[in-house]
């Protein structure tokens, strides 16, 4: 999902489909570099979690432009595949 624009109808449709089939998923809020510096990362995660009805531990904030947030995401992916 685009952290600057917010979740789209397509994002919600995908989450709904995944939930219907009991497929676990994570939310990746990208383009965090475009969000105001006054908005804490935790707030972005909380709002995204609320929108998708999940815990904020399932939300990752990343920025390809600034190359930030990927280490936490990578750790979570590796943990998933090692279990």
FENWO-V105395 format. One record per backbone hydrogen bond with DSSP energy under -1.0 kcal/mol. NH is the residue of the N-H (numbers start at 1). CO is the residue of the C=O. Records with the same first field share a line. If there is no record, write none. Layout:
BEGIN
NH->CO, CO
END
This chain:
BEGIN
3->30
6->2
12->8
13->9
14->10
15->11
16->12
17->13
18->14
19->15
20->16
21->17
22->19
23->18
27->58
29->60
30->1
32->62
34->31
39->36
44->40
45->41
46->42
47->43
48->44
49->45
50->46
51->47
52->48
54->49
58->55
59->56
60->27
62->29
63->68
68->63
73->69
74->70
75->71
76->72
77->73
78->74
79->75
80->76
81->77
82->78
END
